[in-house]
Amino acid sequence: MSDFDTSGASDVLESSMSTGETSKEYFDHIKKINDLFYDQIKISDQKAAYIFTFMLAFLVSSSEGRGVFSSDHYNQGLSMALASALLAVGCVFSICTAILVVLPRRAKAVTSLFWGDWPRQRDVFSQAAHRADVEYLFDQYLRNADTLADIARRKYRFVTMAFRGLFVTVLAYVILLLVTG
């Protein structure tokens, strides 16, 4: 998103300020919004990767973590079975929701800023460039901000769920340690 070069459009933007078209300030602002939303999407992916890595390391390195997936934990009393079940569910839930964060998203609306739709958008972009149509550029950024906001909202919903699962996992782990200790 931030790789999109609009340096040639700045001259057209300044002349458009007197004609009532989108002013440079609004154009700069919508570009900033796109950059910010794009960064927030990357941050949600990073958070999911941290949760996934932590959960996987926990399952690999902890005998209690691995043990909740064996039937032996469930035959040692009700409190052990409940703590084990809570830990198992928390682990699986956290890992699954972290994976859902980073899965590719299909956007409802596409713009020239999305590589997947570029073959279709190329000619429209080229025609707008020949007309020096700054409103086209503004509209592309505006529509892209809508798409990025939708993607970020969906990703952060799963990030929130993954963190909640992580909290349940930690709590269940402590309970399991108290029950076995």
Sequence and secondary structure as in RCSB ss.txt:
>XXXX:A:sequence
MSDFDTSGASDVLESSMSTGETSKEYFDHIKKINDLFYDQIKISDQKAAYIFTFMLAFLVSSSEGRGVFSSDHYN
QGLSMALASALLAVGCVFSICTAILVVLPRRAKAVTSLFWGDWPRQRDVFSQAAHRADVEYLFDQYLRNADTLAD
IARRKYRFVTMAFRGLFVTVLAYVILLLVTG
>XXXX:A:secstr
 TT   TTHHHHHHHHTTTTS  HHHHHHHHHHHHHHHHHHHHHHHHHHHHHHHHHHHHHH HHHHHTTSGGGGG
S HHHHHHHHHHHHHHHHHHHHHHHHHS    SS  TTSGGGHHHHHHHHHHHHHTT HHHHHHHHHHHHHHHHH
HHHHHHHHHHHHHHHHHHHHHHHHHHHHHH 
